[in-house]
């Protein structure tokens, strides 16, 4: 580069470097919020099938 980019020019370029929010959906079985493409931590269902056995911890 022949010349140094100014701070404002560098910062304008970097304004789009954002972190995206995690995508959350509701579980169709129990209605609790859960991350996309993951089994529900509350009921253990994924795509209407029981895939994880969930135990209730008493604490």
mmCIF file as Biopython writes it, N, C-alpha, C and O atoms, coordinates in Angstrom:
data_model
#
loop_
_atom_site.group_PDB
_atom_site.id
_atom_site.type_symbol
_atom_site.label_atom_id
_atom_site.label_alt_id
_atom_site.label_comp_id
_atom_site.label_asym_id
_atom_site.label_entity_id
_atom_site.label_seq_id
_atom_site.pdbx_PDB_ins_code
_atom_site.Cartn_x
_atom_site.Cartn_y
_atom_site.Cartn_z
_atom_site.occupancy
_atom_site.B_iso_or_equiv
_atom_site.auth_seq_id
_atom_site.auth_asym_id
_atom_site.pdbx_PDB_model_num
ATOM 1   N N  . UNK A ? 1  ? 0.819   -1.198  0.000  1.0 0.0 1  A 1 
ATOM 2   C CA . UNK A ? 1  ? 0.000   0.000   0.000  1.0 0.0 1  A 1 
ATOM 3   C C  . UNK A ? 1  ? 0.864   1.263   0.000  1.0 0.0 1  A 1 
ATOM 4   O O  . UNK A ? 1  ? 1.879   1.348   0.690  1.0 0.0 1  A 1 
ATOM 5   N N  . UNK A ? 2  ? 0.438   2.209   -0.774 1.0 0.0 2  A 1 
ATOM 6   C CA . UNK A ? 2  ? 1.203   3.453   -0.830 1.0 0.0 2  A 1 
ATOM 7   C C  . UNK A ? 2  ? 0.933   4.339   0.383  1.0 0.0 2  A 1 
ATOM 8   O O  . UNK A ? 2  ? 1.839   4.993   0.899  1.0 0.0 2  A 1 
ATOM 9   N N  . UNK A ? 3  ? -0.328  4.353   0.834  1.0 0.0 3  A 1 
ATOM 10  C CA . UNK A ? 3  ? -0.691  5.215   1.951  1.0 0.0 3  A 1 
ATOM 11  C C  . UNK A ? 3  ? -1.434  4.416   3.011  1.0 0.0 3  A 1 
ATOM 12  O O  . UNK A ? 3  ? -2.062  3.395   2.733  1.0 0.0 3  A 1 
ATOM 13  N N  . UNK A ? 4  ? -1.339  4.914   4.216  1.0 0.0 4  A 1 
ATOM 14  C CA . UNK A ? 4  ? -2.012  4.260   5.330  1.0 0.0 4  A 1 
ATOM 15  C C  . UNK A ? 4  ? -3.503  4.596   5.297  1.0 0.0 4  A 1 
ATOM 16  O O  . UNK A ? 4  ? -3.885  5.737   5.036  1.0 0.0 4  A 1 
ATOM 17  N N  . UNK A ? 5  ? -4.343  3.589   5.566  1.0 0.0 5  A 1 
ATOM 18  C CA . UNK A ? 5  ? -5.777  3.854   5.664  1.0 0.0 5  A 1 
ATOM 19  C C  . UNK A ? 5  ? -6.063  4.527   7.000  1.0 0.0 5  A 1 
ATOM 20  O O  . UNK A ? 5  ? -5.493  4.156   8.026  1.0 0.0 5  A 1 
ATOM 21  N N  . UNK A ? 6  ? -6.934  5.502   6.979  1.0 0.0 6  A 1 
ATOM 22  C CA . UNK A ? 6  ? -7.268  6.215   8.207  1.0 0.0 6  A 1 
ATOM 23  C C  . UNK A ? 6  ? -8.080  5.311   9.135  1.0 0.0 6  A 1 
ATOM 24  O O  . UNK A ? 6  ? -8.623  4.286   8.724  1.0 0.0 6  A 1 
ATOM 25  N N  . UNK A ? 7  ? -8.143  5.728   10.401 1.0 0.0 7  A 1 
ATOM 26  C CA . UNK A ? 7  ? -8.901  4.951   11.387 1.0 0.0 7  A 1 
ATOM 27  C C  . UNK A ? 7  ? -10.374 4.872   11.017 1.0 0.0 7  A 1 
ATOM 28  O O  . UNK A ? 7  ? -10.995 3.818   11.149 1.0 0.0 7  A 1 
ATOM 29  N N  . UNK A ? 8  ? -10.935 5.987   10.553 1.0 0.0 8  A 1 
ATOM 30  C CA . UNK A ? 8  ? -12.362 5.976   10.226 1.0 0.0 8  A 1 
ATOM 31  C C  . UNK A ? 8  ? -12.640 5.066   9.035  1.0 0.0 8  A 1 
ATOM 32  O O  . UNK A ? 8  ? -13.662 4.381   9.005  1.0 0.0 8  A 1 
ATOM 33  N N  . UNK A ? 9  ? -11.750 5.051   8.066  1.0 0.0 9  A 1 
ATOM 34  C CA . UNK A ? 9  ? -11.947 4.179   6.903  1.0 0.0 9  A 1 
ATOM 35  C C  . UNK A ? 9  ? -11.868 2.706   7.314  1.0 0.0 9  A 1 
ATOM 36  O O  . UNK A ? 9  ? -12.654 1.879   6.850  1.0 0.0 9  A 1 
ATOM 37  N N  . UNK A ? 10 ? -10.913 2.391   8.183  1.0 0.0 10 A 1 
ATOM 38  C CA . UNK A ? 10 ? -10.783 1.020   8.673  1.0 0.0 10 A 1 
ATOM 39  C C  . UNK A ? 10 ? -12.016 0.615   9.463  1.0 0.0 10 A 1 
ATOM 40  O O  . UNK A ? 10 ? -12.529 -0.492  9.302  1.0 0.0 10 A 1 
ATOM 41  N N  . UNK A ? 11 ? -12.489 1.517   10.318 1.0 0.0 11 A 1 
ATOM 42  C CA . UNK A ? 11 ? -13.654 1.195   11.148 1.0 0.0 11 A 1 
ATOM 43  C C  . UNK A ? 11 ? -14.925 1.082   10.321 1.0 0.0 11 A 1 
ATOM 44  O O  . UNK A ? 11 ? -15.789 0.260   10.626 1.0 0.0 11 A 1 
ATOM 45  N N  . UNK A ? 12 ? -15.048 1.892   9.283  1.0 0.0 12 A 1 
ATOM 46  C CA . UNK A ? 12 ? -16.210 1.773   8.398  1.0 0.0 12 A 1 
ATOM 47  C C  . UNK A ? 12 ? -16.230 0.416   7.712  1.0 0.0 12 A 1 
ATOM 48  O O  . UNK A ? 12 ? -17.293 -0.176  7.521  1.0 0.0 12 A 1 
ATOM 49  N N  . UNK A ? 13 ? -15.067 -0.067  7.349  1.0 0.0 13 A 1 
ATOM 50  C CA . UNK A ? 13 ? -14.987 -1.369  6.703  1.0 0.0 13 A 1 
ATOM 51  C C  . UNK A ? 13 ? -15.360 -2.488  7.688  1.0 0.0 13 A 1 
ATOM 52  O O  . UNK A ? 13 ? -15.967 -3.489  7.306  1.0 0.0 13 A 1 
ATOM 53  N N  . UNK A ? 14 ? -14.992 -2.300  8.940  1.0 0.0 14 A 1 
ATOM 54  C CA . UNK A ? 14 ? -15.222 -3.345  9.937  1.0 0.0 14 A 1 
ATOM 55  C C  . UNK A ? 14 ? -16.605 -3.305  10.580 1.0 0.0 14 A 1 
ATOM 56  O O  . UNK A ? 14 ? -16.888 -4.128  11.451 1.0 0.0 14 A 1 
ATOM 57  N N  . UNK A ? 15 ? -17.471 -2.385  10.183 1.0 0.0 15 A 1 
ATOM 58  C CA . UNK A ? 15 ? -18.781 -2.299  10.824 1.0 0.0 15 A 1 
ATOM 59  C C  . UNK A ? 15 ? -19.614 -3.544  10.592 1.0 0.0 15 A 1 
ATOM 60  O O  . UNK A ? 15 ? -20.529 -3.815  11.369 1.0 0.0 15 A 1 
ATOM 61  N N  . UNK A ? 16 ? -19.332 -4.301  9.560  1.0 0.0 16 A 1 
ATOM 62  C CA . UNK A ? 16 ? -20.123 -5.493  9.262  1.0 0.0 16 A 1 
ATOM 63  C C  . UNK A ? 16 ? -19.564 -6.748  9.906  1.0 0.0 16 A 1 
ATOM 64  O O  . UNK A ? 16 ? -20.121 -7.829  9.717  1.0 0.0 16 A 1 
ATOM 65  N N  . UNK A ? 17 ? -18.482 -6.635  10.659 1.0 0.0 17 A 1 
ATOM 66  C CA . UNK A ? 17 ? -17.925 -7.791  11.364 1.0 0.0 17 A 1 
ATOM 67  C C  . UNK A ? 17 ? -18.720 -7.980  12.646 1.0 0.0 17 A 1 
ATOM 68  O O  . UNK A ? 17 ? -18.281 -7.581  13.725 1.0 0.0 17 A 1 
ATOM 69  N N  . UNK A ? 18 ? -19.876 -8.584  12.523 1.0 0.0 18 A 1 
ATOM 70  C CA . UNK A ? 18 ? -20.745 -8.738  13.682 1.0 0.0 18 A 1 
ATOM 71  C C  . UNK A ? 18 ? -20.867 -10.199 14.050 1.0 0.0 18 A 1 
ATOM 72  O O  . UNK A ? 18 ? -20.710 -11.084 13.209 1.0 0.0 18 A 1 
ATOM 73  N N  . UNK A ? 19 ? -21.145 -10.436 15.294 1.0 0.0 19 A 1 
ATOM 74  C CA . UNK A ? 19 ? -21.435 -11.795 15.750 1.0 0.0 19 A 1 
ATOM 75  C C  . UNK A ? 19 ? -22.929 -12.001 15.567 1.0 0.0 19 A 1 
ATOM 76  O O  . UNK A ? 19 ? -23.719 -11.115 15.893 1.0 0.0 19 A 1 
ATOM 77  N N  . UNK A ? 20 ? -23.322 -13.141 15.058 1.0 0.0 20 A 1 
ATOM 78  C CA . UNK A ? 20 ? -24.750 -13.384 14.859 1.0 0.0 20 A 1 
ATOM 79  C C  . UNK A ? 20 ? -25.347 -14.002 16.119 1.0 0.0 20 A 1 
ATOM 80  O O  . UNK A ? 20 ? -24.686 -14.760 16.828 1.0 0.0 20 A 1 
ATOM 81  N N  . UNK A ? 21 ? -26.598 -13.669 16.382 1.0 0.0 21 A 1 
ATOM 82  C CA . UNK A ? 21 ? -27.277 -14.216 17.546 1.0 0.0 21 A 1 
ATOM 83  C C  . UNK A ? 21 ? -27.585 -15.691 17.326 1.0 0.0 21 A 1 
ATOM 84  O O  . UNK A ? 21 ? -27.832 -16.106 16.194 1.0 0.0 21 A 1 
ATOM 85  N N  . UNK A ? 22 ? -27.573 -16.488 18.389 1.0 0.0 22 A 1 
ATOM 86  C CA . UNK A ? 22 ? -27.907 -17.902 18.220 1.0 0.0 22 A 1 
ATOM 87  C C  . UNK A ? 22 ? -29.363 -18.064 17.811 1.0 0.0 22 A 1 
ATOM 88  O O  . UNK A ? 22 ? -30.242 -17.391 18.348 1.0 0.0 22 A 1 
ATOM 89  N N  . UNK A ? 23 ? -29.616 -18.951 16.864 1.0 0.0 23 A 1 
ATOM 90  C CA . UNK A ? 23 ? -30.965 -19.178 16.369 1.0 0.0 23 A 1 
ATOM 91  C C  . UNK A ? 23 ? -31.717 -20.073 17.352 1.0 0.0 23 A 1 
ATOM 92  O O  . UNK A ? 23 ? -31.255 -21.164 17.685 1.0 0.0 23 A 1 
ATOM 93  N N  . UNK A ? 24 ? -32.862 -19.610 17.809 1.0 0.0 24 A 1 
ATOM 94  C CA . UNK A ? 24 ? -33.664 -20.318 18.800 1.0 0.0 24 A 1 
ATOM 95  C C  . UNK A ? 24 ? -35.035 -20.590 18.199 1.0 0.0 24 A 1 
ATOM 96  O O  . UNK A ? 24 ? -35.630 -19.718 17.567 1.0 0.0 24 A 1 
ATOM 97  N N  . UNK A ? 25 ? -35.533 -21.809 18.402 1.0 0.0 25 A 1 
ATOM 98  C CA . UNK A ? 25 ? -36.896 -22.141 17.989 1.0 0.0 25 A 1 
ATOM 99  C C  . UNK A ? 25 ? -37.609 -22.767 19.179 1.0 0.0 25 A 1 
ATOM 100 O O  . UNK A ? 25 ? -36.984 -23.067 20.196 1.0 0.0 25 A 1 
ATOM 101 N N  . UNK A ? 26 ? -38.907 -22.962 19.053 1.0 0.0 26 A 1 
ATOM 102 C CA . UNK A ? 26 ? -39.651 -23.607 20.128 1.0 0.0 26 A 1 
ATOM 103 C C  . UNK A ? 26 ? -39.816 -25.084 19.811 1.0 0.0 26 A 1 
ATOM 104 O O  . UNK A ? 26 ? -40.018 -25.462 18.657 1.0 0.0 26 A 1 
ATOM 105 N N  . UNK A ? 27 ? -39.729 -25.899 20.823 1.0 0.0 27 A 1 
ATOM 106 C CA . UNK A ? 27 ? -39.889 -27.339 20.665 1.0 0.0 27 A 1 
ATOM 107 C C  . UNK A ? 27 ? -41.359 -27.635 20.373 1.0 0.0 27 A 1 
ATOM 108 O O  . UNK A ? 27 ? -42.230 -27.170 21.108 1.0 0.0 27 A 1 
ATOM 109 N N  . UNK A ? 28 ? -41.656 -28.399 19.315 1.0 0.0 28 A 1 
ATOM 110 C CA . UNK A ? 28 ? -43.057 -28.697 19.010 1.0 0.0 28 A 1 
ATOM 111 C C  . UNK A ? 28 ? -43.703 -29.642 20.018 1.0 0.0 28 A 1 
ATOM 112 O O  . UNK A ? 28 ? -44.930 -29.701 20.108 1.0 0.0 28 A 1 
ATOM 113 N N  . UNK A ? 29 ? -42.900 -30.378 20.774 1.0 0.0 29 A 1 
ATOM 114 C CA . UNK A ? 29 ? -43.450 -31.318 21.756 1.0 0.0 29 A 1 
ATOM 115 C C  . UNK A ? 29 ? -43.817 -30.629 23.067 1.0 0.0 29 A 1 
ATOM 116 O O  . UNK A ? 29 ? -44.936 -30.773 23.559 1.0 0.0 29 A 1 
ATOM 117 N N  . UNK A ? 30 ? -42.862 -29.874 23.635 1.0 0.0 30 A 1 
ATOM 118 C CA . UNK A ? 30 ? -43.118 -29.287 24.956 1.0 0.0 30 A 1 
ATOM 119 C C  . UNK A ? 30 ? -43.220 -27.762 24.934 1.0 0.0 30 A 1 
ATOM 120 O O  . UNK A ? 30 ? -43.672 -27.171 25.914 1.0 0.0 30 A 1 
ATOM 121 N N  . UNK A ? 31 ? -42.811 -27.109 23.839 1.0 0.0 31 A 1 
ATOM 122 C CA . UNK A ? 31 ? -42.964 -25.662 23.725 1.0 0.0 31 A 1 
ATOM 123 C C  . UNK A ? 31 ? -41.862 -24.836 24.347 1.0 0.0 31 A 1 
ATOM 124 O O  . UNK A ? 31 ? -41.961 -23.609 24.366 1.0 0.0 31 A 1 
ATOM 125 N N  . UNK A ? 32 ? -40.813 -25.464 24.858 1.0 0.0 32 A 1 
ATOM 126 C CA . UNK A ? 32 ? -39.716 -24.691 25.439 1.0 0.0 32 A 1 
ATOM 127 C C  . UNK A ? 32 ? -38.749 -24.240 24.348 1.0 0.0 32 A 1 
ATOM 128 O O  . UNK A ? 32 ? -38.640 -24.902 23.316 1.0 0.0 32 A 1 
ATOM 129 N N  . UNK A ? 33 ? -38.046 -23.126 24.554 1.0 0.0 33 A 1 
ATOM 130 C CA . UNK A ? 33 ? -37.066 -22.688 23.554 1.0 0.0 33 A 1 
ATOM 131 C C  . UNK A ? 33 ? -35.889 -23.648 23.494 1.0 0.0 33 A 1 
ATOM 132 O O  . UNK A ? 33 ? -35.423 -24.141 24.521 1.0 0.0 33 A 1 
ATOM 133 N N  . UNK A ? 34 ? -35.407 -23.910 22.267 1.0 0.0 34 A 1 
ATOM 134 C CA . UNK A ? 34 ? -34.270 -24.810 22.082 1.0 0.0 34 A 1 
ATOM 135 C C  . UNK A ? 34 ? -33.464 -24.341 20.883 1.0 0.0 34 A 1 
ATOM 136 O O  . UNK A ? 34 ? -34.011 -23.674 20.005 1.0 0.0 34 A 1 
ATOM 137 N N  . UNK A ? 35 ? -32.157 -24.676 20.819 1.0 0.0 35 A 1 
ATOM 138 C CA . UNK A ? 35 ? -31.366 -24.309 19.644 1.0 0.0 35 A 1 
ATOM 139 C C  . UNK A ? 35 ? -31.784 -25.121 18.428 1.0 0.0 35 A 1 
ATOM 140 O O  . UNK A ? 35 ? -32.245 -26.254 18.563 1.0 0.0 35 A 1 
ATOM 141 N N  . UNK A ? 36 ? -31.626 -24.545 17.243 1.0 0.0 36 A 1 
ATOM 142 C CA . UNK A ? 36 ? -31.986 -25.247 16.016 1.0 0.0 36 A 1 
ATOM 143 C C  . UNK A ? 36 ? -31.078 -26.458 15.794 1.0 0.0 36 A 1 
ATOM 144 O O  . UNK A ? 36 ? -29.908 -26.447 16.177 1.0 0.0 36 A 1 
ATOM 145 N N  . UNK A ? 37 ? -31.624 -27.489 15.178 1.0 0.0 37 A 1 
ATOM 146 C CA . UNK A ? 37 ? -30.897 -28.702 14.794 1.0 0.0 37 A 1 
ATOM 147 C C  . UNK A ? 37 ? -30.282 -29.414 15.992 1.0 0.0 37 A 1 
ATOM 148 O O  . UNK A ? 37 ? -29.245 -30.064 15.861 1.0 0.0 37 A 1 
ATOM 149 N N  . UNK A ? 38 ? -30.906 -29.299 17.148 1.0 0.0 38 A 1 
ATOM 150 C CA . UNK A ? 38 ? -30.439 -29.980 18.348 1.0 0.0 38 A 1 
ATOM 151 C C  . UNK A ? 38 ? -31.646 -30.600 19.038 1.0 0.0 38 A 1 
ATOM 152 O O  . UNK A ? 38 ? -32.773 -30.133 18.875 1.0 0.0 38 A 1 
ATOM 153 N N  . UNK A ? 39 ? -31.400 -31.649 19.805 1.0 0.0 39 A 1 
ATOM 154 C CA . UNK A ? 39 ? -32.480 -32.261 20.570 1.0 0.0 39 A 1 
ATOM 155 C C  . UNK A ? 39 ? -32.887 -31.314 21.693 1.0 0.0 39 A 1 
ATOM 156 O O  . UNK A ? 39 ? -32.061 -30.566 22.217 1.0 0.0 39 A 1 
ATOM 157 N N  . UNK A ? 40 ? -34.148 -31.354 22.052 1.0 0.0 40 A 1 
ATOM 158 C CA . UNK A ? 40 ? -34.654 -30.492 23.122 1.0 0.0 40 A 1 
ATOM 159 C C  . UNK A ? 40 ? -34.056 -30.948 24.448 1.0 0.0 40 A 1 
ATOM 160 O O  . UNK A ? 40 ? -34.146 -32.129 24.783 1.0 0.0 40 A 1 
ATOM 161 N N  . UNK A ? 41 ? -33.449 -30.041 25.209 1.0 0.0 41 A 1 
ATOM 162 C CA . UNK A ? 41 ? -32.859 -30.446 26.483 1.0 0.0 41 A 1 
ATOM 163 C C  . UNK A ? 41 ? -33.898 -30.788 27.546 1.0 0.0 41 A 1 
ATOM 164 O O  . UNK A ? 41 ? -33.580 -31.465 28.524 1.0 0.0 41 A 1 
ATOM 165 N N  . UNK A ? 42 ? -35.132 -30.330 27.368 1.0 0.0 42 A 1 
ATOM 166 C CA . UNK A ? 42 ? -36.161 -30.581 28.378 1.0 0.0 42 A 1 
ATOM 167 C C  . UNK A ? 42 ? -36.882 -31.908 28.168 1.0 0.0 42 A 1 
ATOM 168 O O  . UNK A ? 42 ? -37.081 -32.660 29.123 1.0 0.0 42 A 1 
ATOM 169 N N  . UNK A ? 43 ? -37.282 -32.207 26.912 1.0 0.0 43 A 1 
ATOM 170 C CA . UNK A ? 43 ? -38.060 -33.427 26.681 1.0 0.0 43 A 1 
ATOM 171 C C  . UNK A ? 43 ? -37.282 -34.506 25.930 1.0 0.0 43 A 1 
ATOM 172 O O  . UNK A ? 43 ? -37.676 -35.672 25.962 1.0 0.0 43 A 1 
ATOM 173 N N  . UNK A ? 44 ? -36.183 -34.147 25.254 1.0 0.0 44 A 1 
ATOM 174 C CA . UNK A ? 44 ? -35.365 -35.146 24.571 1.0 0.0 44 A 1 
ATOM 175 C C  . UNK A ? 44 ? -35.820 -35.502 23.173 1.0 0.0 44 A 1 
ATOM 176 O O  . UNK A ? 44 ? -35.325 -36.472 22.598 1.0 0.0 44 A 1 
ATOM 177 N N  . UNK A ? 45 ? -36.752 -34.741 22.604 1.0 0.0 45 A 1 
ATOM 178 C CA . UNK A ? 45 ? -37.246 -35.038 21.260 1.0 0.0 45 A 1 
ATOM 179 C C  . UNK A ? 45 ? -36.451 -34.260 20.218 1.0 0.0 45 A 1 
ATOM 180 O O  . UNK A ? 45 ? -36.017 -33.135 20.466 1.0 0.0 45 A 1 
ATOM 181 N N  . UNK A ? 46 ? -36.267 -34.870 19.052 1.0 0.0 46 A 1 
ATOM 182 C CA . UNK A ? 46 ? -35.682 -34.198 17.895 1.0 0.0 46 A 1 
ATOM 183 C C  . UNK A ? 46 ? -36.422 -34.688 16.670 1.0 0.0 46 A 1 
ATOM 184 O O  . UNK A ? 46 ? -36.455 -35.888 16.399 1.0 0.0 46 A 1 
ATOM 185 N N  . UNK A ? 47 ? -37.012 -33.774 15.932 1.0 0.0 47 A 1 
ATOM 186 C CA . UNK A ? 47 ? -37.809 -34.070 14.734 1.0 0.0 47 A 1 
ATOM 187 C C  . UNK A ? 47 ? -38.913 -35.080 15.036 1.0 0.0 47 A 1 
ATOM 188 O O  . UNK A ? 47 ? -39.102 -36.062 14.319 1.0 0.0 47 A 1 
ATOM 189 N N  . UNK A ? 48 ? -39.628 -34.807 16.115 1.0 0.0 48 A 1 
ATOM 190 C CA . UNK A ? 48 ? -40.790 -35.599 16.548 1.0 0.0 48 A 1 
ATOM 191 C C  . UNK A ? 48 ? -40.439 -37.027 16.960 1.0 0.0 48 A 1 
ATOM 192 O O  . UNK A ? 48 ? -41.327 -37.877 17.030 1.0 0.0 48 A 1 
ATOM 193 N N  . UNK A ? 49 ? -39.171 -37.308 17.234 1.0 0.0 49 A 1 
ATOM 194 C CA . UNK A ? 49 ? -38.766 -38.631 17.707 1.0 0.0 49 A 1 
ATOM 195 C C  . UNK A ? 49 ? -38.004 -38.479 19.009 1.0 0.0 49 A 1 
ATOM 196 O O  . UNK A ? 49 ? -37.237 -37.532 19.181 1.0 0.0 49 A 1 
ATOM 197 N N  . UNK A ? 50 ? -38.216 -39.413 19.927 1.0 0.0 50 A 1 
ATOM 198 C CA . UNK A ? 50 ? -37.509 -39.402 21.202 1.0 0.0 50 A 1 
ATOM 199 C C  . UNK A ? 50 ? -36.098 -39.926 20.957 1.0 0.0 50 A 1 
ATOM 200 O O  . UNK A ? 50 ? -35.929 -41.096 20.614 1.0 0.0 50 A 1 
ATOM 201 N N  . UNK A ? 51 ? -35.089 -39.086 21.127 1.0 0.0 51 A 1 
ATOM 202 C CA . UNK A ? 51 ? -33.715 -39.494 20.853 1.0 0.0 51 A 1 
ATOM 203 C C  . UNK A ? 51 ? -32.835 -39.471 22.098 1.0 0.0 51 A 1 
ATOM 204 O O  . UNK A ? 51 ? -31.789 -40.119 22.123 1.0 0.0 51 A 1 
ATOM 205 N N  . UNK A ? 52 ? -33.239 -38.739 23.124 1.0 0.0 52 A 1 
ATOM 206 C CA . UNK A ? 52 ? -32.449 -38.632 24.344 1.0 0.0 52 A 1 
ATOM 207 C C  . UNK A ? 52 ? -33.358 -38.917 25.526 1.0 0.0 52 A 1 
ATOM 208 O O  . UNK A ? 52 ? -34.461 -38.380 25.623 1.0 0.0 52 A 1 
ATOM 209 N N  . UNK A ? 53 ? -32.885 -39.760 26.414 1.0 0.0 53 A 1 
ATOM 210 C CA . UNK A ? 53 ? -33.634 -40.025 27.640 1.0 0.0 53 A 1 
ATOM 211 C C  . UNK A ? 53 ? -33.274 -38.942 28.653 1.0 0.0 53 A 1 
ATOM 212 O O  . UNK A ? 53 ? -32.117 -38.822 29.057 1.0 0.0 53 A 1 
ATOM 213 N N  . UNK A ? 54 ? -34.257 -38.164 29.055 1.0 0.0 54 A 1 
ATOM 214 C CA . UNK A ? 54 ? -34.025 -37.047 29.969 1.0 0.0 54 A 1 
ATOM 215 C C  . UNK A ? 54 ? -34.427 -37.468 31.370 1.0 0.0 54 A 1 
ATOM 216 O O  . UNK A ? 54 ? -35.525 -37.979 31.588 1.0 0.0 54 A 1 
ATOM 217 N N  . UNK A ? 55 ? -33.522 -37.246 32.320 1.0 0.0 55 A 1 
ATOM 218 C CA . UNK A ? 55 ? -33.826 -37.551 33.719 1.0 0.0 55 A 1 
ATOM 219 C C  . UNK A ? 55 ? -34.021 -36.243 34.470 1.0 0.0 55 A 1 
ATOM 220 O O  . UNK A ? 55 ? -33.340 -35.254 34.198 1.0 0.0 55 A 1 
ATOM 221 N N  . UNK A ? 56 ? -34.934 -36.245 35.396 1.0 0.0 56 A 1 
ATOM 222 C CA . UNK A ? 56 ? -35.198 -35.075 36.222 1.0 0.0 56 A 1 
ATOM 223 C C  . UNK A ? 56 ? -34.245 -35.091 37.410 1.0 0.0 56 A 1 
ATOM 224 O O  . UNK A ? 56 ? -34.286 -36.011 38.226 1.0 0.0 56 A 1 
ATOM 225 N N  . UNK A ? 57 ? -33.386 -34.080 37.513 1.0 0.0 57 A 1 
ATOM 226 C CA . UNK A ? 57 ? -32.475 -33.970 38.648 1.0 0.0 57 A 1 
ATOM 227 C C  . UNK A ? 57 ? -33.179 -33.229 39.772 1.0 0.0 57 A 1 
ATOM 228 O O  . UNK A ? 57 ? -33.724 -32.143 39.569 1.0 0.0 57 A 1 
ATOM 229 N N  . UNK A ? 58 ? -33.164 -33.814 40.944 1.0 0.0 58 A 1 
ATOM 230 C CA . UNK A ? 58 ? -33.783 -33.173 42.109 1.0 0.0 58 A 1 
ATOM 231 C C  . UNK A ? 58 ? -32.690 -32.478 42.899 1.0 0.0 58 A 1 
ATOM 232 O O  . UNK A ? 58 ? -31.956 -33.118 43.653 1.0 0.0 58 A 1 
ATOM 233 N N  . UNK A ? 59 ? -32.580 -31.159 42.726 1.0 0.0 59 A 1 
ATOM 234 C CA . UNK A ? 59 ? -31.558 -30.421 43.465 1.0 0.0 59 A 1 
ATOM 235 C C  . UNK A ? 59 ? -32.091 -29.092 43.930 1.0 0.0 59 A 1 
ATOM 236 O O  . UNK A ? 59 ? -31.370 -28.328 44.572 1.0 0.0 59 A 1 
#
